[in-house]
């Protein structure tokens, strides 16, 4: 719509320019040739005027033979002075000037009256194609008592007519859109913002008849649009071409309250104001938002219940371990309890988070590590826990649970087996997103190191077997082990 408005502005500007040129032509012809055309000085004066006229100009004698023509005539109609001067006008250019309407002007109309303006002629010229012209003719007496001459000015209005047709077509198309649009449309004058036109959709939407709208302002027909200073708004509209306002409350004539989106469009002399009823859409959105809020509450409750149930299971395993004297069974139950806590912690992090679909891995790693330090009664002064990252890292629940189990196994193994207790130890956990859209988790310690005979890919240890399987099958990633100055596990998986 903005482009259509711009086109109309251009059309109006070009039409105005063409009309201005036509007016200048008439003034030059009618106001500059003196009654003493027969004198030598006046002749030179008239000849100078003829040559400065922008439109093609012919001077004919009483027999309709060409006495002179200006340069623009030759340029426009692609003829030469030799084939023009002295020729009978109807014979000019292989008789392409033998036009019935031109004969009517020169032979019928001019003998009855001395002047004639804006006589329209449409004709196919062999050299320049089809043209629409306005002919302006004057009979002038050369010397008192002598024969008269005819000045024939020819204005090519082909382009102007084309622009006028385009403008008419554009206006007609706009009128049809205006009348049939489903949006309410009112046109405002730019000085005070009073309504000049209102389409049928406006009447139907707001309940005000067209005659009630015309002369009123938007506020008078229930549109609560705060535009501040109207002239400032018009300046902003002039620079941007369009302004939009969302969720504008409107009170109809019957007292009904609706919500609308309003668009102001610059249309040269007027402002087009589109009023779109979005009440139904807002009601649907409020149904959707209410449903999402309800589902969010249910999902949080679900995560909370899952976490509580896992804690119950963990508690049962703890009771079982306490009531059993078998050290191996106690160790197995403790490991199972630790794994369940790592999964429960995922659900705890999720129901406490704003985002129920993803978990903040940095916060999760810190919370899980602290729980394991407490579970194994590790003195933080003897083993320093360091968690590093270069930015926020989020994963969904399907990735978070296997990540938690892997971290649980590797951190537990480090806390139980890596440090001798002789000197200060360090457990470093690095987690970040790579340039290849992968998550990389690094768990390394400066402890005793993993024995050389332990192969994590074929380990008989339940914990390492679980780590290897989770990394490859659940995370679809890979795991590497380094044994220099301690142990380093490096896990990568696609985000």
C-alpha positions as CSV (number, residue, x, y, z in Angstrom):
1,X,0.0,0.0,0.0
2,X,2.9,2.3,0.7
3,X,4.3,1.7,-2.8
4,X,0.9,2.4,-4.3
5,X,0.7,5.7,-2.4
6,X,4.2,6.6,-3.7
7,X,3.2,5.8,-7.3
8,X,0.2,8.1,-7.0
9,X,2.4,10.9,-5.6
10,X,4.7,10.5,-8.6
11,X,1.7,10.5,-11.1
12,X,0.3,13.7,-9.5
13,X,3.7,15.4,-9.7
14,X,4.3,14.5,-13.3
15,X,0.8,15.6,-14.3
16,X,1.3,18.9,-12.6
17,X,4.6,19.4,-14.4
18,X,3.0,18.7,-17.8
19,X,0.1,21.1,-17.2
20,X,2.6,23.8,-16.1
21,X,4.5,23.4,-19.3
22,X,1.3,23.7,-21.3
23,X,0.4,26.9,-19.5
24,X,3.8,28.4,-20.2
25,X,3.4,27.5,-23.9
26,X,0.1,29.3,-24.2
27,X,1.4,32.4,-22.4
28,X,4.4,32.5,-24.7
29,X,2.2,32.4,-27.8
30,X,-0.6,34.7,-26.9
31,X,1.3,37.3,-25.0
32,X,4.4,37.8,-27.0
33,X,3.5,38.4,-30.6
34,X,2.8,42.1,-31.3
35,X,0.2,43.5,-33.7
36,X,3.1,44.8,-35.8
37,X,4.2,41.3,-36.9
38,X,4.9,42.6,-40.4
39,X,7.8,44.9,-39.4
40,X,11.3,43.5,-39.6
41,X,12.0,44.1,-36.0
42,X,8.8,42.5,-34.9
43,X,9.4,39.6,-37.2
44,X,12.8,38.9,-35.7
45,X,11.2,39.3,-32.3
46,X,8.5,36.8,-33.1
47,X,10.9,34.4,-34.6
48,X,13.0,34.5,-31.4
49,X,9.8,33.7,-29.4
50,X,8.9,30.9,-31.7
51,X,12.3,29.3,-31.3
52,X,12.2,29.4,-27.5
53,X,8.8,27.7,-27.3
54,X,9.3,24.2,-25.9
55,X,6.4,22.7,-27.8
56,X,6.4,22.1,-31.6
57,X,5.1,25.2,-33.4
58,X,4.1,25.9,-37.0
59,X,3.3,29.1,-38.9
60,X,0.9,28.6,-41.8
61,X,-0.3,31.0,-44.5
62,X,-3.9,31.4,-45.6
63,X,-3.5,28.5,-48.0
64,X,-2.3,26.2,-45.1
65,X,1.3,26.1,-46.4
66,X,4.1,26.1,-43.9
67,X,5.9,29.4,-43.6
68,X,8.1,28.4,-40.7
69,X,8.6,25.9,-37.9
70,X,10.6,25.9,-34.7
71,X,13.4,23.5,-33.8
72,X,11.2,21.4,-31.5
73,X,8.8,20.7,-34.4
74,X,11.7,19.1,-36.4
75,X,13.0,17.2,-33.4
76,X,9.6,15.9,-32.4
77,X,8.3,14.8,-35.8
78,X,11.7,13.8,-37.3
79,X,11.4,16.0,-40.4
80,X,13.8,18.5,-42.0
81,X,13.3,22.2,-42.9
82,X,13.8,21.4,-46.6
83,X,10.9,19.0,-46.6
84,X,8.8,21.3,-44.4
85,X,9.0,24.9,-45.4
86,X,6.6,25.7,-48.3
87,X,4.8,22.4,-48.1
88,X,1.1,22.1,-47.8
89,X,0.5,20.8,-44.3
90,X,-1.4,17.8,-45.4
91,X,1.4,16.7,-47.6
92,X,4.0,16.9,-44.9
93,X,5.9,13.7,-44.0
94,X,4.4,11.5,-46.7
95,X,0.9,12.9,-45.9
96,X,1.0,11.7,-42.3
97,X,-0.5,15.1,-41.3
98,X,-3.6,14.4,-43.4
99,X,-5.6,14.0,-40.3
100,X,-9.4,14.4,-40.5
101,X,-9.6,16.2,-37.2
102,X,-6.8,18.6,-38.2
103,X,-8.7,19.4,-41.4
104,X,-11.8,20.1,-39.3
105,X,-9.9,22.5,-37.1
106,X,-8.1,24.4,-39.9
107,X,-10.9,24.4,-42.5
108,X,-14.1,24.5,-40.5
109,X,-13.5,25.9,-37.0
110,X,-10.8,28.5,-37.6
111,X,-12.6,30.3,-40.4
112,X,-15.5,30.9,-37.9
113,X,-13.4,32.0,-34.9
114,X,-9.9,33.5,-34.5
115,X,-8.7,31.2,-31.7
116,X,-9.1,27.7,-30.6
117,X,-7.6,25.9,-27.6
118,X,-7.0,22.4,-26.5
119,X,-8.3,20.6,-29.6
120,X,-7.4,17.0,-29.0
121,X,-6.1,14.8,-31.9
122,X,-5.0,11.2,-31.7
123,X,-3.1,9.8,-34.7
124,X,-0.6,7.2,-35.8
125,X,2.5,8.9,-37.2
126,X,4.7,6.7,-39.4
127,X,8.0,8.0,-37.8
128,X,7.1,8.4,-34.1
129,X,4.1,6.1,-33.7
130,X,0.7,6.8,-32.1
131,X,0.4,10.2,-30.4
132,X,-2.2,12.2,-28.6
133,X,-1.9,15.9,-29.2
134,X,-3.5,19.1,-28.1
135,X,-3.7,21.7,-30.9
136,X,-3.9,25.4,-30.1
137,X,-4.5,27.6,-33.1
138,X,-4.5,31.4,-33.6
139,X,-5.3,33.5,-36.7
140,X,-3.1,36.7,-36.7
141,X,-3.2,39.5,-39.3
142,X,0.4,40.1,-40.5
143,X,0.0,43.7,-41.6
144,X,-3.1,45.8,-41.5
145,X,-5.2,44.9,-44.5
146,X,-3.0,42.0,-45.5
147,X,-3.6,38.3,-45.4
148,X,-3.7,36.4,-42.1
149,X,-1.4,33.7,-40.8
150,X,-2.1,30.8,-38.6
151,X,0.0,29.9,-35.6
152,X,-0.4,26.2,-34.8
153,X,1.0,25.0,-31.4
154,X,1.2,21.2,-31.0
155,X,1.4,19.8,-27.4
156,X,2.2,16.1,-27.2
157,X,0.1,14.9,-24.3
158,X,0.6,11.1,-24.9
159,X,2.5,10.7,-21.7
160,X,0.2,12.9,-19.7
161,X,-2.8,10.9,-20.9
162,X,-1.1,7.7,-20.0
163,X,-0.4,9.0,-16.5
164,X,-4.0,10.3,-16.2
165,X,-5.2,6.8,-17.2
166,X,-2.9,5.2,-14.7
167,X,-4.1,7.6,-12.0
168,X,-7.7,7.0,-12.9
169,X,-7.2,3.2,-12.8
170,X,-5.3,3.5,-9.5
171,X,-8.0,5.6,-8.0
172,X,-10.7,3.2,-9.2
173,X,-8.8,0.2,-7.8
174,X,-8.3,2.0,-4.5
175,X,-12.0,2.9,-4.4
176,X,-13.0,-0.7,-4.9
177,X,-10.6,-1.8,-2.1
178,X,-11.9,1.0,0.1
179,X,-15.5,-0.1,-0.4
180,X,-15.0,-3.8,-0.1
181,X,-12.2,-4.0,2.5
182,X,-12.9,-6.1,5.6
183,X,-10.9,-3.6,7.7
184,X,-12.6,-0.4,8.7
185,X,-11.0,2.4,6.7
186,X,-11.4,6.1,7.4
187,X,-9.6,9.0,5.7
188,X,-8.4,11.9,7.8
189,X,-7.5,15.4,6.7
190,X,-4.0,16.3,7.9
191,X,-4.6,19.6,9.6
192,X,-6.7,18.5,12.6
193,X,-7.4,14.8,11.9
194,X,-11.0,15.1,11.0
195,X,-12.6,12.2,9.1
196,X,-13.5,12.9,5.4
197,X,-14.5,9.4,4.3
198,X,-15.6,6.2,6.0
199,X,-16.0,2.8,4.3
200,X,-18.9,0.3,5.0
201,X,-16.7,-1.9,7.2
202,X,-16.2,1.1,9.5
203,X,-20.0,1.5,9.9
204,X,-20.5,-2.2,10.5
205,X,-17.6,-2.5,13.0
206,X,-18.2,0.7,15.1
207,X,-22.0,1.2,14.5
208,X,-21.6,4.8,13.4
209,X,-23.2,5.8,10.1
210,X,-21.0,7.4,7.5
211,X,-22.6,10.9,8.1
212,X,-21.8,10.5,11.8
213,X,-18.2,9.8,11.0
214,X,-17.5,12.6,8.5
215,X,-16.3,15.7,10.3
216,X,-15.6,13.8,13.5
217,X,-12.3,12.7,15.0
218,X,-11.2,9.2,15.8
219,X,-12.0,9.8,19.5
220,X,-15.5,10.8,18.6
221,X,-16.3,7.4,17.2
222,X,-14.8,5.5,20.1
223,X,-11.2,4.9,19.0
224,X,-9.0,5.5,22.0
225,X,-5.8,6.2,20.1
226,X,-3.4,8.5,21.9
227,X,-1.2,10.1,19.1
228,X,0.0,12.9,21.3
229,X,0.5,16.1,19.3
230,X,-1.3,15.5,16.0
231,X,1.0,17.6,13.9
232,X,4.1,15.8,15.3
233,X,2.4,12.5,14.4
234,X,1.9,13.8,10.9
235,X,5.5,14.7,10.6
236,X,6.5,11.2,11.7
237,X,4.1,9.8,9.2
238,X,5.5,11.9,6.4
239,X,9.0,10.6,7.1
240,X,8.1,6.9,7.6
241,X,5.1,6.5,5.3
242,X,3.2,4.3,7.8
243,X,2.6,4.1,11.6
244,X,1.0,1.3,13.5
245,X,-0.6,1.0,16.9
246,X,-1.3,-2.4,18.5
247,X,-4.1,-3.4,21.0
248,X,-6.0,-0.1,20.7
249,X,-9.2,-0.2,22.8
250,X,-12.4,0.9,20.9
251,X,-15.9,1.4,22.3
252,X,-18.6,1.0,19.7
253,X,-21.7,3.1,19.5
254,X,-23.7,0.3,21.2
255,X,-21.2,0.3,24.1
256,X,-19.4,-2.9,23.2
257,X,-15.6,-2.9,23.9
258,X,-13.3,-4.3,21.2
259,X,-9.6,-4.4,20.6
260,X,-8.0,-3.2,17.3
261,X,-4.7,-2.8,15.5
262,X,-4.5,0.6,13.8
263,X,-2.4,1.6,10.8
264,X,-1.9,5.1,9.6
265,X,-0.8,5.4,5.9
266,X,0.3,8.6,4.2
267,X,-1.8,9.2,1.1
268,X,-0.5,12.6,-0.1
269,X,-3.3,14.9,0.8
270,X,-5.0,12.6,3.3
271,X,-4.2,10.0,5.9
272,X,-5.6,6.5,5.5
273,X,-6.5,5.0,8.9
274,X,-7.1,1.2,8.8
275,X,-8.9,-0.2,11.8
276,X,-8.6,-4.0,12.2
277,X,-10.8,-5.8,14.8
278,X,-8.5,-8.2,16.7
279,X,-10.9,-9.0,19.5
280,X,-11.4,-12.7,18.5
281,X,-7.7,-13.1,18.0
282,X,-7.0,-11.7,21.5
283,X,-9.6,-14.0,23.0
284,X,-8.0,-17.0,21.3
285,X,-4.5,-15.9,22.5
286,X,-5.8,-15.5,26.1
287,X,-7.3,-19.0,25.9
288,X,-3.9,-20.3,24.6
289,X,-2.0,-18.4,27.3
290,X,-4.3,-19.7,30.0
291,X,-3.8,-23.3,28.7
292,X,-0.1,-22.9,28.6
293,X,0.0,-21.6,32.2
294,X,-2.2,-24.6,33.3
295,X,0.1,-27.0,31.5
296,X,3.2,-25.3,33.0
297,X,1.8,-25.8,36.4
298,X,1.0,-29.4,35.7
299,X,4.4,-30.0,34.3
300,X,6.1,-28.4,37.3
301,X,4.0,-30.6,39.6
302,X,5.0,-33.6,37.5
303,X,8.7,-32.9,37.9
304,X,8.1,-32.3,41.6
305,X,6.3,-35.6,42.1
306,X,8.9,-37.5,40.0
307,X,11.7,-36.0,42.2
308,X,9.8,-36.8,45.4
309,X,9.2,-40.4,44.2
310,X,12.9,-40.8,43.4
311,X,13.7,-39.5,46.9
312,X,11.4,-42.1,48.4
313,X,13.1,-44.8,46.3
314,X,16.5,-43.5,47.5
315,X,15.3,-43.6,51.1
316,X,14.1,-47.2,50.7
317,X,17.5,-48.1,49.3
318,X,19.2,-46.4,52.3
319,X,17.0,-48.3,54.8
320,X,17.8,-51.5,53.0
321,X,21.5,-50.8,53.1
322,X,21.4,-50.0,56.8
323,X,19.6,-53.2,57.7
324,X,22.0,-55.4,55.7
325,X,25.5,-56.5,57.0
326,X,26.9,-57.4,53.5
327,X,29.5,-54.8,52.6
328,X,29.3,-55.5,48.9
329,X,25.5,-55.2,48.9
330,X,25.7,-52.0,50.9
331,X,28.1,-50.6,48.3
332,X,25.8,-51.6,45.4
333,X,22.8,-50.0,47.2
334,X,24.8,-46.8,47.9
335,X,25.7,-46.5,44.2
336,X,22.2,-47.1,43.1
337,X,21.0,-44.5,45.6
338,X,23.6,-42.0,44.3
339,X,22.4,-42.6,40.7
340,X,18.8,-42.1,41.6
341,X,19.7,-38.8,43.4
342,X,21.4,-37.6,40.2
343,X,18.2,-38.2,38.2
344,X,16.0,-36.6,40.9
345,X,18.2,-33.6,40.8
346,X,17.4,-33.1,37.1
347,X,13.7,-32.9,37.9
348,X,14.4,-30.6,40.9
349,X,16.3,-28.2,38.7
350,X,13.6,-28.3,36.0
351,X,10.6,-27.6,38.2
352,X,12.5,-24.7,39.9
353,X,13.5,-23.3,36.5
354,X,11.6,-20.8,34.3
355,X,12.3,-23.0,31.3
356,X,10.6,-26.4,31.7
357,X,12.1,-27.8,28.5
358,X,15.8,-27.3,29.2
359,X,18.2,-27.5,32.1
360,X,21.0,-25.1,33.0
361,X,24.0,-27.5,33.0
362,X,26.3,-25.2,34.9
363,X,23.9,-25.0,37.8
364,X,23.2,-28.7,37.7
365,X,26.9,-29.6,37.7
366,X,27.5,-27.4,40.8
367,X,24.5,-28.8,42.6
368,X,25.3,-32.4,41.8
369,X,29.0,-32.0,42.8
370,X,28.1,-30.4,46.1
371,X,25.7,-33.3,46.9
372,X,28.4,-35.8,46.2
373,X,31.0,-33.9,48.3
374,X,28.5,-34.1,51.2
375,X,27.5,-37.7,50.5
376,X,31.2,-38.8,50.7
377,X,32.0,-36.5,53.5
378,X,34.8,-34.7,51.6
379,X,36.6,-31.9,53.3
380,X,36.5,-29.0,50.7
381,X,39.9,-27.9,52.1
382,X,41.5,-31.1,50.9
383,X,39.9,-31.4,47.5
384,X,39.2,-28.2,45.6
385,X,36.2,-28.3,43.2
386,X,36.5,-26.0,40.2
387,X,33.7,-25.6,37.6
388,X,34.6,-23.7,34.4
389,X,32.6,-22.5,31.5
390,X,32.7,-19.9,28.8
391,X,29.0,-19.2,28.7
392,X,25.5,-20.6,29.5
393,X,24.9,-24.2,28.4
394,X,21.4,-25.6,28.2
395,X,20.3,-29.1,27.3
396,X,16.9,-30.8,27.2
397,X,15.8,-33.4,29.7
398,X,16.6,-36.3,27.3
399,X,20.3,-35.2,27.4
400,X,20.3,-33.9,31.0
401,X,19.6,-37.3,32.6
402,X,22.3,-39.3,30.9
403,X,24.7,-36.4,31.5
404,X,23.8,-36.4,35.2
405,X,24.4,-40.2,35.4
406,X,27.8,-39.9,33.7
407,X,28.8,-37.0,36.0
408,X,27.7,-38.9,39.0
409,X,29.8,-41.9,38.1
410,X,33.0,-40.0,37.2
411,X,32.9,-37.5,40.1
412,X,32.1,-40.3,42.6
413,X,35.0,-42.4,41.3
414,X,37.3,-39.4,41.5
415,X,36.2,-38.6,45.1
416,X,36.6,-42.2,46.2
417,X,39.7,-43.4,44.4
418,X,41.7,-40.6,42.9
419,X,43.2,-38.9,46.0
420,X,45.5,-40.4,48.5
421,X,44.9,-37.8,51.1
422,X,48.6,-36.7,51.4
423,X,48.3,-33.4,49.6
424,X,45.7,-30.9,48.4
425,X,43.7,-32.3,45.4
426,X,41.8,-30.6,42.7
427,X,38.7,-31.8,40.8
428,X,38.1,-29.7,37.6
429,X,34.9,-29.8,35.6
430,X,34.7,-27.9,32.3
431,X,31.5,-27.7,30.3
432,X,31.0,-25.6,27.2
433,X,29.6,-25.5,23.7
434,X,32.0,-26.0,20.8
435,X,32.1,-24.2,17.4
436,X,30.7,-27.4,15.9
437,X,27.5,-27.1,17.9
438,X,28.6,-29.8,20.3
439,X,28.6,-30.0,24.1
440,X,31.9,-30.9,25.7
441,X,32.2,-32.0,29.3
442,X,35.7,-32.5,30.8
443,X,36.2,-34.1,34.3
444,X,39.8,-34.2,35.3
445,X,41.7,-34.6,38.6
446,X,45.3,-34.4,39.7
447,X,45.1,-37.6,41.7
448,X,46.6,-41.0,41.4
449,X,45.4,-41.7,37.9
450,X,43.4,-44.5,36.3
451,X,45.3,-47.8,36.2
452,X,46.7,-48.7,32.8
453,X,44.9,-52.0,32.7
454,X,41.4,-50.3,32.9
455,X,39.8,-50.0,29.5
456,X,36.6,-48.0,29.8
457,X,35.3,-49.4,26.5
458,X,35.5,-53.0,27.8
459,X,35.4,-52.4,31.5
460,X,33.9,-54.9,33.9
461,X,33.2,-52.1,36.3
462,X,29.4,-51.4,36.3
463,X,30.1,-47.6,36.7
464,X,32.5,-47.3,33.7
465,X,30.4,-49.7,31.6
466,X,27.4,-47.4,32.4
467,X,29.4,-44.2,31.4
468,X,30.5,-45.7,28.1
469,X,27.0,-46.9,27.2
470,X,25.3,-43.6,28.1
471,X,27.9,-41.5,26.2
472,X,27.6,-43.5,23.0
473,X,24.0,-44.7,23.0
474,X,22.0,-42.1,24.9
475,X,24.0,-39.0,24.0
476,X,25.2,-40.3,20.6
477,X,28.6,-38.9,21.4
478,X,32.1,-40.1,22.2
479,X,34.3,-40.4,25.2
480,X,38.1,-40.2,25.6
481,X,40.4,-40.9,28.6
482,X,43.8,-39.3,29.3
483,X,46.1,-40.5,32.1
484,X,48.7,-37.8,32.4
485,X,49.1,-36.2,35.8
486,X,45.9,-37.7,37.0
487,X,42.9,-38.7,35.0
488,X,40.9,-36.8,32.4
489,X,37.6,-37.9,30.9
490,X,36.4,-35.9,27.9
491,X,32.8,-36.4,26.6
492,X,31.4,-34.8,23.4
493,X,27.9,-35.0,22.1
494,X,25.8,-33.1,19.6
495,X,23.6,-30.3,21.0
